[in-house]
């Protein structure tokens, strides 16, 4: 077994032993096995004995000193707090029954202020309920009078080893938290780069679609920007904005399967040619839905020619049946179509597009989406158009 694995095994074993509810120890046989704490060196340090009875205080101090343990004393809980403020105390042995500040009250003050100090209570009551109450308040062990040196030392050693373990575990926890934080930052950075690559890929694909349909160069990028502006006005969430952007960028991907003789035909399309042209939404949907992260965007690809009054295609959806993203896209698409040059006409103004969309609100377009669009000044749309041309 590797050293690190052995170390973790030892720590885990010690945790199991140390967190067991301690009670009065009968003999040295209850002392922790040596192999459990191998590799964890525990020094007794300086122990503070707190007892208002001079004889008991002296007895306990002598017992510890004779065993080679550095020891200090305090005649009251208040005096003990003063000693603790000076530092260098590793453990406290406090009698439960003291005037003014009892051992239990002292424990409740010491525990939050000095979490690394082991605290053992001493009582003359051989009552497990007293021990349980002390443990609930943060004691590491409790001892029942009359005290025996081997019992005191074993309990002290176990309490101090528990504190060492707790510090080790806290250190390990901090290291894990730092590692998780670092890995999280790395993952977020990688996801950000991946998302950026997705955006670049989608934009390039949209540009390729527009290039094939010569008269609409830059159309996919512009309608994506227009759609996001309207969606922002309507208060859509971040994930909805991402889906809308992807759907708008890829809305005409199905046209890649439409013959040039139809797609690039300068004149009007025949009825049969229109039927073929309309299949681009289903073709695009079938292509995009196969990509997991584009599955929601695929709905916009399929429904971007649906209309509020039900006169659109391919399914003739009406009103709220049309996905919100597609309803937003319909307004953005009209805005770009009316303000872009076509072989058969010159581009109109944004103000003219504004009025046309207002006129068709509730007929071709969702009134709520139109309201959001109309709240945005014409100058903003003109600025987006100019900015998109520079990218």
Buried (B, 14 or more C-beta within 10 A) or exposed (E): EEEEEEBBEBBEBBBEBBEEEBBBBEEEEBBBEEEBBEEBEBEBBBBBBBBBEEEBBEBBBEBBEEBEBBBBBBBBBEBBBEBBEEEEBBBBBBBBBBEEBBBBBBBEBBBEEBEEBBBBBBBEEEEEEBBBBBBEBEBBBBBBBEBBEBBBBBBBBBBBBBBBBBEBBEEEEEEEEEEEEEEEEEEEEEEEEEEEEBBEEBBEBBBEBBEBBEEBBBBBBBBBBBBBBBBEBBEBEEEBBBBBBBBBBBBBBBBBBBEEEBBEEEEEEEEEBEEBBBBBBBBBBBBBBEEEEBEBBBBBBBBBBBBBBEEBBBBEBBEEEBBBBBBBBBBBBBBBBBBBEEEEEEBBEBEEBBEBBEEBBEEBBBEBBBEBBBEBEBEEBBEBBEEBEEE
